[in-house]
Amino acid sequence: MSEVLVVDDEPGIRDVLQQILEDEGYDVCLAENGAQARAALLERTPDLVLLDIWMPDLDGLSLLKEWVAQGRLKMPVIMMSGHGTIKHAMEATRLGAFDFLEKPISFRPLLEAIERAMAVRVPPTALLERPEGLGSGEAITGLAQRLRQASTEVPLFLAAEPGAGSEICARFLHVEGTPWHAPTDLRVLSESPIDWLQAAKGGLLFLAEIGTLTPMQQKGLQLILARSREFGVRLVCASCENLATKEGYSREIYYAMTQSALRVPPLREHREDIPELAQTALEASALRHGLEAKLFSEDALKVLAEQNWPGNLDELVSFVDGVAMACAASTIEQSEVEARLGIKRAPEIAASEFDHLFDLPFREARNAFERLYLVALLKRCKGVSQAAEVSGMERTHLYRVLRKLGVRVGSEES
């Protein structure tokens, strides 16, 4: 039975649509505002969404934009409005809506629009070229190809640093319309692991960070490994730890996991994706917090791409979220990004300040520059010791250069 999510703030319209659709054999889920619709989509993906444009907390177009930015637009969406205009219809279609219906909605046009949407609906797994949210560069394209080629008959192990996107890869493998189970409380593994197989029956079970399992939890995982095919469950596990060298870790689990294993590249190994990922995260953050649309400048994106991001995608998204909340401007500049990253760049010195040096012979010009540099350095530092540390010179050598150039220092360090 196909499921339709109806999102409308008017109770009368929700009730009428529910009655019509249930009479036609559809399973109907209701949401009275954008927040409820967002929560419903996080729980499961319906086969179709009827989405009202005008709602008190979050308008339908903004919600549609959010789903697109987050890669959640995996079902046809039909927009509805009692105050619709051609502009709204065009905007909705541009964003990815399947159709646009004006209120009051007539019985026959509604069902015809739903039937057309259901008829042309392509399973999302056939549309995906790569894991949504990891980027589009060569490294991620190659990862997607290897994921598609991974055997479904044996468990898949993902070697991934924290935040690198192992769950995104598992979701890429999940078949739409089948159960998805990704428990976070690993204690169940030592108590009732079969419950997880029941929850994921016919679908995918994803277990993150299996390298942290206790001996009792490892026994539960061994049971899941032994009976996953019985329940028709595809098992995908991930860890940032090397199971081969981890003391006390089950050899049975290790050998089962290494039958099919892939490495998820950390963000620093596909830096070319950082500008795209940062911009997408910024758009999603602005929508999530109800802020005006924001953009990173090109220079700001270059700075972001230069960072190592040890927390990978999770750290980048968290950083972008903080910038979105803190920066009032619509364009986030390089200086704002550098300030939040704690990057201090040396001030640029105008070339005109040294024009006179070009009239001197090389040796005199070099001595004059060294003298200017050391005088300025001593003014910024607390004594010769600190100046030596900043300049990278040994303290005794710095003293010799200062005496040679006739630069006086305080009596305390002379």
C-alpha positions in Angstrom: 0.0 0.0 0.0 1.5 3.4 -1.0 1.9 6.0 1.7 1.0 9.7 1.2 2.1 12.4 3.6 -0.4 15.3 3.7 1.0 18.5 5.0 -1.6 21.3 5.6 -2.3 23.6 8.6 -6.1 23.5 8.0 -7.8 20.6 9.8 -10.7 20.5 7.4 -8.5 20.1 4.4 -6.4 17.4 6.1 -9.6 15.5 7.0 -11.1 15.7 3.5 -7.8 14.6 1.8 -7.4 11.8 4.2 -10.9 10.5 3.6 -10.5 10.7 -0.2 -7.1 9.0 -0.3 -7.9 6.2 2.1 -11.1 5.5 0.1 -8.7 5.1 -2.9 -6.5 2.6 -1.0 -3.7 4.9 0.1 -2.1 4.8 3.6 -2.2 8.4 4.8 0.1 10.2 7.3 -0.9 13.7 8.4 1.2 16.8 9.4 -0.3 20.1 10.5 2.9 22.2 10.0 6.4 22.2 8.7 8.0 21.0 11.9 5.7 17.9 11.9 6.4 17.3 8.2 10.1 17.5 8.8 9.9 15.0 11.7 7.8 12.6 9.6 10.3 12.6 6.8 13.2 11.9 9.2 11.3 8.8 10.5 10.5 7.3 7.1 10.2 8.4 3.4 6.6 8.3 2.1 5.7 7.4 -1.6 4.3 10.9 -2.2 3.9 14.2 -0.3 1.0 16.7 -0.7 2.5 19.9 0.6 0.7 23.2 1.3 2.7 26.4 0.5 1.3 28.7 3.2 1.8 27.5 6.7 2.4 29.5 9.9 5.7 28.1 11.0 7.5 27.2 7.8 6.2 27.7 4.3 6.1 24.8 1.9 8.6 26.2 -0.6 11.2 26.7 2.2 10.6 23.1 3.4 11.0 21.8 -0.2 14.3 23.7 -0.5 15.5 22.2 2.8 14.7 18.7 1.6 16.6 19.3 -1.7 19.6 20.7 0.2 19.7 17.7 2.6 19.2 15.2 -0.2 15.9 14.1 1.2 13.8 14.8 -1.9 13.4 11.1 -2.8 9.7 11.1 -3.5 7.4 13.2 -5.7 5.9 16.3 -4.1 2.7 17.9 -5.2 2.4 21.5 -3.9 -1.0 23.0 -2.9 -2.1 26.6 -2.4 -5.3 28.6 -2.1 -3.3 31.8 -3.0 -1.1 30.3 -5.7 0.4 32.3 -8.5 2.3 31.3 -11.6 5.5 32.5 -9.9 4.9 30.1 -7.0 4.1 27.2 -9.4 7.3 27.9 -11.4 9.4 28.2 -8.3 8.0 24.9 -6.9 8.7 23.1 -10.2 12.2 24.5 -10.4 13.0 23.2 -7.0 11.8 19.7 -7.9 8.0 19.6 -7.2 6.2 17.2 -9.5 3.0 19.3 -9.8 1.1 22.3 -8.4 -2.6 22.2 -7.5 -4.8 25.2 -6.6 -7.3 25.1 -3.7 -10.0 24.3 -3.5 -8.7 21.0 -4.9 -11.2 19.1 -7.0 -11.5 15.3 -6.5 -10.6 14.2 -10.1 -7.6 16.5 -10.7 -6.1 15.5 -7.4 -6.3 11.7 -8.0 -5.0 12.2 -11.6 -2.0 14.2 -10.4 -1.2 11.5 -7.8 -1.6 8.7 -10.3 0.8 10.5 -12.7 3.3 11.0 -10.0 3.2 7.4 -8.9 3.4 6.1 -12.5 6.6 8.0 -13.3 8.2 7.5 -9.9 11.7 5.9 -10.3 13.1 4.1 -7.2 15.6 6.6 -5.6 18.4 4.1 -5.6 18.3 4.1 -9.4 18.7 7.9 -9.5 21.7 8.1 -7.1 25.1 8.4 -8.7 27.0 8.8 -5.4 26.3 9.0 -1.7 24.4 12.3 -1.2 26.3 14.7 1.1 29.9 13.4 0.6 30.7 15.4 -2.5 31.0 14.8 -6.3 34.8 14.6 -6.8 36.8 11.7 -8.2 37.4 10.1 -4.8 33.7 10.0 -3.9 32.7 8.9 -7.4 35.1 6.0 -7.1 33.8 5.2 -3.6 30.2 5.1 -5.0 31.3 2.6 -7.7 32.9 0.3 -5.2 29.8 0.5 -3.0 27.6 -0.5 -5.8 29.9 -3.4 -6.6 30.0 -4.7 -3.0 28.4 -8.1 -2.6 25.1 -8.2 -0.9 25.7 -11.8 0.3 28.3 -10.9 2.9 28.5 -8.2 5.6 30.2 -4.9 4.4 32.8 -3.3 6.6 33.5 0.4 6.2 36.8 1.7 7.6 36.2 5.3 8.3 37.5 8.1 10.6 34.9 9.7 12.8 32.6 12.0 10.9 33.9 10.8 7.5 30.4 9.6 6.4 30.1 5.9 7.0 26.3 6.2 7.7 25.9 8.2 4.5 27.5 5.3 2.6 25.2 2.8 4.4 22.1 4.9 3.4 23.4 4.9 -0.1 23.1 1.1 -0.1 19.7 1.1 1.6 16.8 0.0 -0.7 13.9 2.4 -0.6 10.8 0.9 0.9 12.6 -1.6 3.0 13.5 -1.3 6.8 16.4 0.8 7.9 17.7 0.2 11.4 20.7 2.0 12.8 20.7 1.6 16.6 22.9 3.7 18.8 22.6 1.9 22.1 25.0 -1.0 21.7 24.1 -2.6 25.0 21.3 -4.4 23.2 23.9 -6.5 21.5 24.7 -8.3 24.7 21.0 -8.7 25.7 18.7 -9.3 22.7 20.5 -9.0 19.3 17.7 -10.8 17.5 15.5 -7.8 18.2 17.7 -5.8 15.8 17.4 -8.5 13.1 13.6 -8.4 13.6 13.6 -4.6 13.2 15.7 -4.7 10.0 14.0 -7.8 8.5 14.2 -7.6 4.7 16.2 -4.3 4.9 19.6 -3.0 6.2 21.1 -3.0 9.6 23.9 -0.4 10.2 26.2 -0.7 13.2 28.6 2.2 13.7 31.9 1.9 15.6 31.9 -1.9 16.2 35.6 -1.5 17.3 34.3 -0.4 20.7 32.3 -3.5 21.4 32.8 -5.4 24.7 33.4 -9.2 24.7 29.7 -9.8 25.5 28.6 -7.4 22.7 30.9 -9.1 20.3 29.1 -12.4 21.0 25.8 -10.7 20.1 27.3 -9.5 16.8 28.5 -13.0 16.1 24.9 -14.1 16.5 23.8 -11.4 14.0 26.5 -12.5 11.6 25.3 -16.1 11.8 21.6 -15.4 11.3 21.4 -12.2 9.1 20.7 -14.2 5.9 17.9 -16.0 7.7 16.2 -12.6 8.3 17.1 -11.2 4.8 19.1 -8.5 6.5 22.0 -6.7 4.8 24.6 -5.9 7.5 26.8 -2.9 7.2 29.3 -2.1 10.0 31.9 0.7 10.4 34.8 1.5 12.7 37.7 3.9 12.9 39.8 1.3 14.7 42.0 -1.4 13.2 40.2 -4.6 14.2 43.3 -6.7 13.1 45.5 -5.2 15.8 42.9 -4.5 18.5 43.7 -6.5 21.6 41.0 -9.0 22.6 38.9 -8.5 19.5 37.2 -11.5 18.0 39.0 -13.1 15.1 35.7 -14.5 13.9 34.2 -11.0 13.6 37.4 -9.7 12.0 37.5 -12.4 9.3 33.8 -12.0 8.6 34.2 -8.2 8.2 37.2 -8.4 5.9 35.4 -10.5 3.3 34.1 -7.2 2.0 35.7 -4.1 3.2 35.9 -0.5 1.9 37.7 2.6 3.1 35.8 5.8 3.3 38.3 8.7 2.5 38.6 11.4 5.1 37.6 14.9 4.0 41.3 16.0 3.7 41.7 13.5 0.9 38.9 15.0 -1.2 39.4 18.7 -0.5 37.9 19.6 -3.9 34.5 18.7 -2.4 34.8 21.1 0.6 33.5 24.2 -1.2 30.4 22.4 -2.4 29.8 20.7 0.9 30.3 23.9 2.9 28.0 25.9 0.7 25.3 23.2 0.9 25.7 23.0 4.7 25.4 26.8 4.9 22.1 26.8 2.9 20.7 24.0 5.0 21.7 25.8 8.2 20.1 29.0 7.1 16.8 27.2 6.4 17.0 25.2 9.6 17.4 28.3 11.7 15.0 30.5 9.7 17.8 32.8 8.5 18.1 34.7 5.3 20.0 32.9 2.5 23.8 33.1 2.9 26.8 32.5 0.8 30.5 32.0 1.3 32.8 34.2 -0.7 35.3 32.5 -3.0 38.2 33.4 -0.8 36.4 32.1 2.3 35.7 28.7 0.5 39.4 28.5 -0.4 40.3 28.9 3.3 37.9 26.2 4.3 39.4 23.9 1.7 42.9 24.4 3.1 41.9 23.0 6.5 42.5 19.4 7.6 39.1 19.0 9.4 40.1 16.1 11.7 36.5 15.6 12.6 35.8 15.4 8.8 32.3 16.2 7.5 30.7 16.4 11.0 33.3 19.0 12.0 32.8 21.0 8.8 29.0 21.0 9.1 29.2 22.1 12.8 31.6 24.9 12.0 29.4 26.1 9.1 26.4 26.1 11.4 28.2 28.2 13.9 29.2 30.7 11.2 25.7 30.9 9.9 24.3 31.7 13.3 27.0 34.3 14.2 27.4 36.2 10.9 24.7 38.7 10.1 25.9 39.5 6.6 24.5 37.6 3.6 28.0 36.9 2.3 30.5 35.4 4.7 33.9 36.7 3.9 37.4 35.2 4.3 38.1 37.4 7.4 35.1 36.0 9.2 36.1 32.4 8.5 39.7 33.0 9.5 38.7 34.7 12.7 36.5 31.7 13.8 39.3 29.3 12.8 41.8 31.3 14.8 44.0 32.0 11.7 46.1 35.2 12.1 47.8 36.4 8.9 50.8 38.8 9.0 49.8 42.3 7.8 50.8 43.1 4.3 53.6 45.7 4.0 53.3 48.3 1.3 56.1 48.0 -1.2 56.6 51.8 -1.1 58.0 51.5 2.4 61.0 49.7 0.9 61.3 51.6 -2.4 64.5 53.3 -1.2 66.3 50.0 -0.8 66.3 49.4 -4.5 68.7 52.3 -4.9 71.3 50.7 -2.7 73.9 48.0 -3.5 72.7 44.5 -2.6 74.8 44.1 0.6 73.7 47.5 1.9 70.0 46.8 0.9 70.1 43.5 2.7 71.6 45.0 5.9 69.1 47.9 5.8 66.2 45.4 5.5 67.5 43.2 8.3 67.8 46.3 10.5 64.2 47.3 9.8 63.0 43.8 10.4 64.8 43.4 13.7 63.8 46.8 15.1 60.2 46.1 14.3 60.5 42.6 15.8 62.0 43.8 19.0 59.2 46.3 19.4 56.6 43.5 19.1 58.5 41.0 21.4 59.3 41.0 25.1 63.0 40.9 24.9 65.6 39.1 22.8 64.7 35.6 23.8 61.1 35.9 22.5 62.4 37.7 19.3 64.8 34.8 18.7 62.0 32.3 19.1 59.7 34.2 16.7 62.4 34.8 14.1 63.7 31.2 14.2 67.2 32.3 15.1 69.4 31.1 17.9 69.6 33.7 20.7 73.4 34.0 20.6 73.3 34.4 16.8 70.6 37.1 17.0 72.8 39.0 19.5 75.7 39.0 17.0 73.5 40.2 14.2 72.0 43.0 16.3 75.5 44.2 17.3 76.7 44.0 13.7 73.8 46.2 12.6 74.0 48.6 15.5 70.6 47.8 16.9 70.5 48.6 20.6 68.5 46.3 23.0 67.3 46.8 26.6 69.9 46.5 29.4 68.1 43.5 30.8 69.1 41.3 27.9 72.2 43.0 26.7 
